[in-house]
Amino acid sequence: MSTFTPSPEFNHYYKACRKGDRESKAVAVNQSPVAALAAASEITGLPRDNFEVHEISNAEFEGLHRR
């Protein structure tokens, strides 16, 4: 298995934030980093390169996903 492929034994969660945002406020969250970028771009209308992706915990994902 490639090191770039997340292990199916674990859940991975990601948030997309604007680059340079000191507070790292989530614009979008998803279980896929690519999907989080795409959603953030669609929500804001900005290109994907205006965002950065951070891995987050399950608890943080659940809290952000419920908003």
C-alpha positions in Angstrom: 0.0 0.0 0.0 1.3 3.4 -0.9 2.2 5.8 1.9 0.0 8.4 0.2 -3.1 6.2 0.5 -4.7 6.5 4.0 -5.1 3.2 5.7 -8.6 1.9 5.6 -8.3 0.9 9.2 -8.4 4.6 10.3 -10.8 7.5 9.6 -9.1 10.6 8.3 -10.7 14.0 8.4 -9.6 17.3 6.8 -10.5 20.9 6.8 -9.8 23.5 4.2 -8.8 27.0 5.4 -7.8 30.2 3.7 -4.0 30.5 3.3 -2.6 32.9 5.9 -5.6 32.7 8.2 -4.0 32.7 11.7 -7.1 31.2 13.3 -7.3 28.4 10.6 -11.1 28.7 10.4 -12.6 25.9 8.4 -14.3 26.9 5.2 -15.1 23.2 4.4 -14.5 19.8 6.0 -14.5 16.4 4.4 -13.0 12.9 4.7 -11.0 13.6 1.6 -8.4 16.5 1.4 -9.2 17.0 -2.3 -13.0 17.1 -1.7 -12.4 19.6 1.1 -10.4 21.9 -1.3 -13.1 21.5 -4.0 -15.9 22.4 -1.5 -14.0 25.4 -0.2 -13.4 26.7 -3.7 -17.1 26.2 -4.6 -18.4 27.9 -1.5 -16.2 30.9 -1.8 -15.7 31.1 -5.6 -11.9 31.4 -5.1 -9.3 29.2 -6.8 -8.2 26.1 -4.9 -4.7 27.4 -4.5 -6.1 30.0 -2.0 -6.6 27.3 0.6 -4.6 24.9 2.6 -5.7 21.6 4.1 -5.2 20.4 7.7 -5.9 17.0 9.1 -8.3 17.2 12.1 -9.5 14.9 14.8 -12.8 13.0 14.7 -14.2 15.2 17.4 -13.3 18.4 15.6 -14.7 17.0 12.3 -18.0 16.1 14.1 -18.2 19.6 15.6 -17.6 21.4 12.3 -19.6 19.0 10.2 -22.8 19.7 12.3 -22.8 23.4 11.6 
